[in-house]
């Protein structure tokens, strides 16, 4: 459908299907005042793709009344000739080869028959009648050529395609044209998406990595803190978060026995292995930096993944909507008691206190491989277990690919030095040893076939927020955030997307048939391999 733009934030589209130009076009709520542009800046056209941003629009035209439909009418569907399929090309090639062979047989047969004085036994030629001998020799050559033509080939091809269609139908495949069987048979390379095609598309947060120094002024390398989610119930928000060193096989077996997929939340904590995602951990009953980091990880993930939703169906099954990676983080946050469906007053208050400034966020695009949301801080400059420098009124939460976000990090978290005190943004720059530590963890997650997601926080004062508000382009806002000295590493997430059970066998069959399988993915190479 063609739509008129009513609201938009950094909305850009690719209109190459209409204009032939590969460049992105920025959309606004106002039309071009000069009226020189054929495709207006306040219109979204059918067949074009949204490159970045978001917005709302009102449908004006549908079907053949859209710009794409009008172009199709002008071209005329009757003038568009279908391309020959591989089988038709092969048959045409066979026909050309047979024509050349037949021509050669006719010439050779006629010449030999004439040279040897061949006579038709039924109708012999009179002695000395050269023209009769020539015609009789030509007839001999034509008969030899006709015998070479495979008269049953069309019937054989028709039967072959019919049998192929029936075989596909028996395997629950729909073949609208018999020629589709031929296309499949001629396949030599299959390019397939990974997420949701080769995998189940049910991403689950599995591991969490944090880094924290012993004090805000410490220049020594921060200590890594590894946490793990368990049980892993796909889209189910029922599960706990534990220190990785305490996740023994015995603990996992006991949690599996207790786990009920349909319940919203169970108590998974036990002696020696507290559940860091439980409300008790958030209120301070579970001491230590692990509990503070766990709360900070979950709260920031919850606030920045606002577009994904969790719902329980009447049959008890849990489902998610929105981006699958964000949904995995949202489910993990729900394990910490964070909900945005109105069922939890504490979560509602959290969202209200830390209001999101939608006008200055940086939407995710495949070229950026990251996004950023800006949230208001509490009056004391805090966000749950995080405490930001004096003068900070807002915080930017950035999440995205580690290889894009890691080079921009300026510092890490640090303990306050007081028992039970909040986590602070270190006043010292991140050191090379800490970057190497993060790269090591990122590679470790990738080697475990986990998708990596990095989250960072950046405190903002009133001047920073005002400057971002005056910056129109999202890329410029992102670069402005990169230039701030407080861009601080928060967490590294390891997200698991299980492969479909049928994939290994299908790939093996393709290889046996001589078909090369190419996987297309935005993941890091070690994760994909």
C-alpha positions as CSV (number, residue, x, y, z in Angstrom):
1,X,0.0,0.0,0.0
2,X,1.0,3.7,-0.5
3,X,0.9,5.6,2.7
4,X,1.2,9.2,3.8
5,X,3.6,9.8,6.8
6,X,1.9,11.1,9.9
7,X,4.8,10.6,12.4
8,X,8.4,9.6,11.9
9,X,11.7,9.3,13.8
10,X,14.8,9.1,11.6
11,X,12.7,7.3,8.9
12,X,14.7,6.4,5.8
13,X,13.6,4.2,2.9
14,X,15.2,2.6,-0.1
15,X,13.1,3.5,-3.2
16,X,15.4,1.8,-5.8
17,X,12.4,-0.2,-7.1
18,X,10.8,3.0,-8.2
19,X,13.7,5.4,-9.0
20,X,16.6,3.0,-9.7
21,X,18.7,5.0,-7.2
22,X,20.4,2.9,-4.4
23,X,20.6,5.9,-2.0
24,X,18.5,6.1,1.1
25,X,15.8,8.8,1.2
26,X,14.9,10.6,4.4
27,X,11.1,10.8,5.1
28,X,9.3,13.7,6.8
29,X,5.8,14.6,7.6
30,X,5.9,17.5,5.1
31,X,6.0,17.3,1.3
32,X,8.8,18.9,-0.6
33,X,7.7,22.6,-0.9
34,X,9.3,22.9,-4.3
35,X,7.3,20.0,-5.6
36,X,10.1,18.9,-7.9
37,X,10.4,15.3,-6.5
38,X,8.1,12.8,-8.3
39,X,8.1,10.6,-5.2
40,X,7.2,12.8,-2.3
41,X,9.2,13.0,1.0
42,X,6.0,12.5,3.1
43,X,4.9,9.3,1.3
44,X,5.8,5.6,1.7
45,X,5.4,3.6,-1.4
46,X,4.5,-0.1,-1.9
47,X,7.5,-2.3,-2.7
48,X,10.0,0.0,-1.1
49,X,11.8,-1.0,2.1
50,X,12.4,0.9,5.4
51,X,16.2,1.2,6.0
52,X,16.1,2.8,9.4
53,X,13.8,4.6,11.9
54,X,10.2,4.2,12.5
55,X,6.9,6.0,12.0
56,X,3.2,5.9,11.5
57,X,1.2,6.5,8.4
58,X,-2.2,6.4,6.8
59,X,-3.0,4.2,3.8
60,X,-4.0,6.1,0.7
61,X,-3.8,3.6,-2.2
62,X,-3.7,-0.2,-2.4
63,X,-3.2,-2.8,-5.1
64,X,-3.0,-1.6,-8.7
65,X,-3.7,2.0,-7.6
66,X,-0.3,2.3,-5.9
67,X,2.8,3.7,-7.8
68,X,4.1,0.2,-8.4
69,X,0.7,-0.9,-9.7
70,X,0.5,2.1,-12.1
71,X,3.9,1.2,-13.4
72,X,2.8,-2.4,-14.0
73,X,-0.2,-1.2,-15.9
74,X,1.9,1.0,-18.1
75,X,4.4,-1.8,-18.9
76,X,1.6,-4.2,-19.7
77,X,1.7,-7.7,-18.3
78,X,1.1,-9.2,-21.7
79,X,4.4,-7.8,-23.0
80,X,6.4,-9.4,-20.3
81,X,7.8,-12.7,-21.6
82,X,8.7,-15.4,-19.1
83,X,12.3,-16.5,-19.1
84,X,13.0,-20.0,-20.2
85,X,13.4,-22.5,-17.3
86,X,16.5,-24.8,-17.2
87,X,14.7,-27.7,-18.7
88,X,13.4,-25.7,-21.6
89,X,16.9,-24.4,-22.2
90,X,18.3,-28.0,-22.1
91,X,15.6,-29.3,-24.6
92,X,16.3,-26.3,-26.9
93,X,20.0,-27.2,-26.8
94,X,19.3,-30.9,-27.5
95,X,17.1,-29.7,-30.4
96,X,19.9,-27.6,-31.8
97,X,22.4,-30.4,-31.5
98,X,20.0,-32.9,-33.1
99,X,19.4,-30.5,-35.9
100,X,23.1,-30.2,-36.7
101,X,23.5,-34.0,-36.5
102,X,20.5,-34.6,-38.7
103,X,21.9,-32.1,-41.2
104,X,25.2,-33.9,-41.2
105,X,23.5,-37.3,-41.6
106,X,21.4,-36.1,-44.5
107,X,24.4,-34.7,-46.3
108,X,26.6,-37.8,-45.6
109,X,23.8,-40.3,-46.4
110,X,22.8,-38.6,-49.6
111,X,26.4,-38.3,-50.8
112,X,27.2,-42.0,-50.1
113,X,23.9,-43.2,-51.6
114,X,24.4,-41.1,-54.8
115,X,28.1,-42.1,-55.1
116,X,27.3,-45.8,-54.7
117,X,24.3,-45.6,-57.2
118,X,21.7,-46.6,-54.6
119,X,18.4,-47.7,-56.2
120,X,15.1,-48.0,-54.4
121,X,14.1,-51.7,-54.8
122,X,10.4,-50.7,-55.0
123,X,10.9,-47.9,-57.5
124,X,14.2,-48.3,-59.3
125,X,15.4,-45.5,-61.5
126,X,15.9,-45.8,-65.2
127,X,19.5,-46.2,-66.4
128,X,21.1,-42.8,-66.8
129,X,18.4,-40.9,-64.9
130,X,20.7,-38.9,-62.6
131,X,17.9,-36.7,-61.2
132,X,15.9,-39.8,-60.1
133,X,19.1,-41.2,-58.5
134,X,19.7,-37.9,-56.6
135,X,16.1,-37.8,-55.3
136,X,16.3,-41.4,-54.2
137,X,19.6,-40.8,-52.4
138,X,18.1,-37.7,-50.7
139,X,15.2,-39.8,-49.6
140,X,17.6,-42.3,-48.1
141,X,19.5,-39.5,-46.2
142,X,16.2,-38.1,-44.8
143,X,15.0,-41.5,-43.6
144,X,18.3,-42.0,-41.8
145,X,18.0,-38.5,-40.1
146,X,14.4,-39.0,-39.1
147,X,15.4,-42.2,-37.3
148,X,17.7,-40.2,-35.0
149,X,14.9,-37.9,-33.7
150,X,13.6,-39.1,-30.2
151,X,9.9,-38.8,-30.9
152,X,9.0,-39.9,-27.3
153,X,11.1,-37.1,-25.6
154,X,8.1,-34.7,-25.0
155,X,6.1,-37.6,-23.4
156,X,9.0,-38.7,-21.3
157,X,9.6,-35.1,-20.1
158,X,5.9,-34.6,-19.2
159,X,5.8,-37.9,-17.3
160,X,9.0,-37.0,-15.4
161,X,7.6,-33.6,-14.3
162,X,4.3,-35.1,-13.3
163,X,6.0,-37.8,-11.2
164,X,8.2,-35.1,-9.6
165,X,5.2,-33.0,-8.7
166,X,3.4,-36.0,-7.2
167,X,6.6,-36.8,-5.1
168,X,6.7,-33.2,-3.9
169,X,3.0,-33.3,-3.0
170,X,3.5,-36.5,-1.0
171,X,6.0,-34.5,1.1
172,X,3.6,-31.7,1.8
173,X,5.1,-29.3,-0.8
174,X,2.9,-27.2,-3.1
175,X,3.9,-27.2,-6.8
176,X,1.8,-24.7,-8.7
177,X,3.7,-25.3,-11.9
178,X,5.3,-28.6,-13.1
179,X,8.3,-26.5,-14.2
180,X,9.1,-25.8,-10.6
181,X,10.3,-29.4,-10.3
182,X,12.8,-28.6,-13.0
183,X,14.1,-25.5,-11.2
184,X,14.7,-27.6,-8.0
185,X,16.4,-30.3,-10.0
186,X,18.8,-27.7,-11.6
187,X,19.7,-26.1,-8.2
188,X,23.5,-26.0,-7.6
189,X,23.7,-23.4,-4.7
190,X,21.2,-22.8,-1.9
191,X,21.6,-19.5,0.0
192,X,19.7,-19.6,3.3
193,X,19.2,-17.3,6.2
194,X,20.3,-18.7,9.6
195,X,18.1,-17.2,12.2
196,X,14.6,-18.7,12.1
197,X,15.4,-20.9,9.1
198,X,18.3,-23.1,10.1
199,X,17.6,-22.3,13.7
200,X,14.3,-22.4,15.6
201,X,14.2,-18.7,16.1
202,X,13.6,-19.2,19.8
203,X,16.5,-17.3,21.3
204,X,17.3,-17.7,25.0
205,X,19.7,-15.6,27.0
206,X,22.2,-18.2,28.4
207,X,25.2,-16.3,29.8
208,X,26.0,-12.8,31.1
209,X,29.5,-11.3,31.5
210,X,30.2,-8.2,33.6
211,X,33.4,-6.4,34.5
212,X,33.9,-4.3,37.7
213,X,36.9,-2.6,39.3
214,X,37.5,-2.6,43.0
215,X,37.2,1.1,43.3
216,X,36.2,4.2,41.2
217,X,39.8,5.5,41.2
218,X,41.4,2.1,40.6
219,X,43.5,1.8,37.5
220,X,44.0,-2.0,37.9
221,X,42.1,-4.4,35.6
222,X,38.5,-5.0,36.6
223,X,37.4,-8.5,37.7
224,X,35.2,-10.4,35.4
225,X,31.9,-11.7,36.7
226,X,30.2,-14.5,34.8
227,X,26.5,-15.4,35.4
228,X,24.3,-18.0,33.8
229,X,20.5,-18.5,33.3
230,X,18.9,-21.8,34.1
231,X,16.6,-23.5,33.4
232,X,16.4,-22.5,29.7
233,X,12.8,-22.7,28.7
234,X,12.8,-20.8,25.4
235,X,10.2,-18.1,25.7
236,X,9.2,-19.0,29.3
237,X,10.1,-16.3,31.8
238,X,10.4,-19.0,34.5
239,X,14.0,-19.4,35.4
240,X,16.9,-18.2,37.6
241,X,20.2,-16.5,37.3
242,X,23.2,-17.9,39.1
243,X,27.0,-17.5,39.4
244,X,28.5,-19.6,36.6
245,X,31.0,-21.2,39.1
246,X,28.1,-22.6,41.1
247,X,26.1,-24.0,38.2
248,X,27.0,-27.7,38.7
249,X,25.4,-30.6,37.0
250,X,23.8,-31.5,40.3
251,X,22.2,-28.1,40.6
252,X,20.9,-28.2,37.0
253,X,19.3,-31.6,37.6
254,X,17.5,-30.4,40.6
255,X,16.3,-27.3,38.8
256,X,15.1,-29.4,35.9
257,X,13.0,-31.5,38.2
258,X,11.4,-28.4,39.7
259,X,10.9,-26.5,36.5
260,X,7.3,-25.9,35.3
261,X,7.3,-24.2,31.9
262,X,3.8,-22.8,32.3
263,X,4.4,-21.0,35.6
264,X,5.3,-17.4,35.6
265,X,8.1,-17.6,38.2
266,X,9.3,-20.2,40.7
267,X,11.9,-19.9,43.4
268,X,15.0,-21.6,42.2
269,X,17.4,-20.4,44.9
270,X,19.1,-22.8,47.3
271,X,21.9,-23.1,49.8
272,X,25.2,-22.0,48.3
273,X,23.6,-21.0,45.0
274,X,21.3,-18.0,45.4
275,X,19.0,-17.0,42.5
276,X,20.4,-13.6,41.6
277,X,17.3,-12.8,39.5
278,X,14.8,-13.3,42.3
279,X,13.2,-10.3,43.9
280,X,15.1,-11.1,47.1
281,X,18.4,-10.5,45.3
282,X,17.2,-7.2,44.1
283,X,16.3,-6.0,47.6
284,X,19.7,-6.7,48.9
285,X,19.1,-10.1,50.6
286,X,21.7,-11.7,48.3
287,X,24.9,-9.8,49.0
288,X,27.8,-9.2,46.7
289,X,28.7,-7.6,43.4
290,X,27.1,-10.4,41.4
291,X,23.6,-9.5,42.7
292,X,24.2,-5.8,41.9
293,X,25.5,-6.5,38.4
294,X,22.7,-9.0,37.8
295,X,20.1,-6.3,38.6
296,X,21.8,-3.7,36.5
297,X,22.1,-6.1,33.5
298,X,18.4,-7.0,33.7
299,X,17.0,-3.5,34.3
300,X,19.0,-1.8,31.5
301,X,18.1,-4.7,29.1
302,X,14.4,-4.3,30.2
303,X,14.3,-0.6,29.5
304,X,16.1,-0.6,26.1
305,X,14.1,-3.6,24.7
306,X,10.8,-1.8,25.0
307,X,9.4,-2.9,21.6
308,X,9.3,-6.7,22.5
309,X,6.4,-8.2,24.4
310,X,5.8,-11.5,26.3
311,X,2.4,-13.1,26.5
312,X,1.0,-16.3,27.8
313,X,-1.6,-18.1,25.6
314,X,-4.8,-19.7,27.0
315,X,-3.1,-23.1,26.8
316,X,-0.3,-21.9,29.0
317,X,2.3,-21.6,26.3
318,X,4.5,-18.4,26.4
319,X,5.0,-16.4,23.2
320,X,7.1,-13.4,22.3
321,X,6.7,-10.7,19.7
322,X,9.2,-8.2,18.2
323,X,12.8,-8.6,17.4
324,X,14.0,-12.1,18.5
325,X,17.3,-10.9,20.1
326,X,15.5,-8.2,22.1
327,X,12.8,-10.7,23.0
328,X,15.5,-13.0,24.6
329,X,16.7,-10.1,26.7
330,X,13.1,-9.2,27.6
331,X,12.4,-12.8,28.8
332,X,15.6,-12.7,30.8
333,X,14.4,-9.4,32.4
334,X,11.1,-11.1,33.2
335,X,13.0,-13.7,35.2
336,X,14.1,-10.8,37.4
337,X,10.5,-9.7,37.9
338,X,10.5,-7.0,35.3
339,X,7.2,-6.8,33.4
340,X,5.6,-4.1,31.2
341,X,2.2,-5.6,30.8
342,X,0.7,-3.8,33.8
343,X,0.8,-6.8,36.1
344,X,3.7,-5.5,38.3
345,X,3.5,-2.1,39.9
346,X,7.2,-1.9,40.7
347,X,8.0,-2.4,37.0
348,X,5.5,0.2,36.0
349,X,7.1,2.7,38.4
350,X,10.5,1.8,37.1
351,X,9.4,2.6,33.5
352,X,7.7,5.8,34.7
353,X,10.7,7.1,36.7
354,X,13.1,6.3,33.9
355,X,11.0,7.7,31.1
356,X,12.3,7.1,27.6
357,X,13.0,10.0,25.3
358,X,11.8,8.6,22.0
359,X,12.7,11.7,19.9
360,X,16.4,11.3,20.4
361,X,16.9,7.6,20.3
362,X,19.1,5.9,17.7
363,X,17.1,3.1,15.9
364,X,18.8,-0.1,14.9
365,X,19.9,-0.6,11.3
366,X,21.8,-3.4,9.7
367,X,24.6,-0.9,8.8
368,X,24.9,0.4,12.4
369,X,24.5,-3.0,14.1
370,X,23.5,-1.2,17.2
371,X,20.9,1.2,18.7
372,X,20.6,3.6,21.7
373,X,17.8,4.7,23.9
374,X,17.9,7.6,26.3
375,X,16.2,7.4,29.7
376,X,15.7,9.9,32.5
377,X,17.5,9.2,35.8
378,X,16.1,9.3,39.3
379,X,16.5,12.6,41.1
380,X,19.7,11.3,42.8
381,X,21.2,10.3,39.5
382,X,20.7,6.6,40.0
383,X,19.3,3.7,38.1
384,X,18.6,0.8,40.5
385,X,22.1,-0.5,41.5
386,X,23.9,2.0,39.3
387,X,24.9,5.5,40.5
388,X,26.1,8.0,37.9
389,X,28.3,11.1,38.3
390,X,27.0,14.3,39.8
391,X,25.1,16.4,37.2
392,X,23.9,13.4,35.2
393,X,20.1,13.8,34.5
394,X,19.7,11.0,31.8
395,X,21.5,7.9,30.7
396,X,21.9,6.5,27.2
397,X,21.7,2.7,27.0
398,X,23.5,1.4,23.9
399,X,23.2,-2.2,22.7
400,X,24.6,-3.9,19.6
401,X,27.3,-6.0,18.0
402,X,30.5,-6.2,20.2
403,X,32.8,-5.6,17.3
404,X,31.1,-2.2,16.7
405,X,30.5,-1.1,20.3
406,X,33.7,-2.4,22.0
407,X,36.1,0.1,20.2
408,X,34.0,3.0,21.4
409,X,34.1,2.1,25.2
410,X,35.8,4.7,27.4
411,X,35.5,3.1,30.9
412,X,34.0,0.3,33.0
413,X,32.0,0.0,36.2
414,X,33.6,0.1,39.7
415,X,32.6,-0.6,43.3
416,X,31.8,2.4,45.4
417,X,34.1,1.2,48.2
418,X,31.3,1.0,50.7
419,X,29.6,-2.2,51.8
420,X,26.3,-2.5,49.9
421,X,27.1,0.7,48.0
422,X,26.0,1.2,44.4
423,X,28.1,0.5,41.3
424,X,29.8,3.6,39.9
425,X,31.1,4.6,36.5
426,X,34.9,4.5,36.9
427,X,36.7,7.8,36.7
428,X,39.6,6.1,35.0
429,X,39.8,5.1,31.3
430,X,39.4,1.5,30.2
431,X,42.8,-0.2,29.8
432,X,44.0,-2.5,27.1
433,X,44.0,-5.5,29.4
434,X,40.2,-5.0,30.0
435,X,39.6,-4.7,26.2
436,X,41.5,-8.0,25.7
437,X,39.5,-9.6,28.5
438,X,36.2,-8.6,26.8
439,X,37.5,-9.8,23.4
440,X,38.4,-13.1,25.0
441,X,34.9,-13.5,26.5
442,X,33.3,-12.5,23.2
443,X,35.3,-15.2,21.4
444,X,34.4,-17.7,24.1
445,X,30.7,-17.0,23.6
446,X,31.1,-17.2,19.8
447,X,32.9,-20.5,20.0
448,X,30.0,-21.8,22.0
449,X,27.6,-21.0,19.2
450,X,26.1,-18.1,21.2
451,X,25.0,-14.8,19.6
452,X,26.8,-12.0,21.4
453,X,25.1,-8.7,22.4
454,X,26.9,-5.9,24.2
455,X,25.2,-3.3,26.4
456,X,26.9,-0.1,27.5
457,X,25.6,2.9,29.5
458,X,26.6,6.6,29.1
459,X,25.6,9.3,31.6
460,X,24.2,12.5,30.1
461,X,23.8,16.0,31.6
462,X,21.2,18.5,30.6
463,X,23.5,20.0,27.9
464,X,24.2,16.6,26.3
465,X,20.4,15.9,26.1
466,X,19.8,19.4,24.6
467,X,22.6,18.8,22.0
468,X,21.2,15.4,21.0
469,X,17.7,17.0,20.6
470,X,19.1,19.5,18.2
471,X,20.8,16.8,16.1
472,X,18.5,15.6,13.4
473,X,20.3,12.6,11.9
474,X,20.5,9.4,14.1
475,X,24.0,8.6,12.9
476,X,25.2,12.1,14.1
477,X,23.5,11.4,17.5
478,X,25.3,8.1,17.7
479,X,28.7,9.7,17.0
480,X,28.0,12.3,19.6
481,X,27.5,9.6,22.2
482,X,30.7,7.9,21.1
483,X,32.6,11.2,21.9
484,X,31.4,11.4,25.5
485,X,33.9,10.3,28.1
486,X,31.5,8.3,30.2
487,X,30.6,5.6,27.7
488,X,30.9,2.6,30.1
489,X,30.8,-1.1,29.5
490,X,27.9,-2.8,31.3
491,X,27.3,-6.4,30.1
492,X,28.0,-9.0,27.4
493,X,25.1,-11.3,26.7
494,X,25.4,-14.8,25.3
495,X,22.2,-15.8,23.5
496,X,21.5,-19.3,22.3
497,X,19.3,-20.1,19.3
498,X,19.0,-23.9,18.9
499,X,19.2,-25.4,15.4
500,X,16.2,-27.2,13.9
501,X,16.5,-30.9,14.3
502,X,16.1,-31.6,10.6
503,X,18.9,-29.2,9.5
504,X,21.9,-31.6,9.7
505,X,20.2,-34.3,7.6
506,X,19.0,-31.7,5.1
507,X,22.4,-30.2,4.6
508,X,24.0,-33.6,4.3
509,X,21.5,-34.6,1.6
510,X,22.3,-31.3,-0.3
511,X,26.0,-32.1,-0.2
512,X,25.3,-35.7,-1.5
513,X,23.3,-34.2,-4.4
514,X,26.2,-31.8,-5.2
515,X,24.4,-28.7,-4.0
516,X,26.5,-26.1,-2.1
517,X,24.8,-24.6,1.0
518,X,25.6,-21.0,1.8
519,X,24.5,-19.6,5.2
520,X,23.8,-15.9,5.4
521,X,23.9,-14.4,8.8
522,X,24.8,-11.2,10.6
523,X,26.5,-13.1,13.4
524,X,30.2,-13.2,14.0
525,X,32.1,-15.8,12.0
526,X,33.0,-18.0,15.0
527,X,29.3,-18.0,16.1
528,X,28.1,-19.1,12.6
529,X,30.8,-21.7,12.1
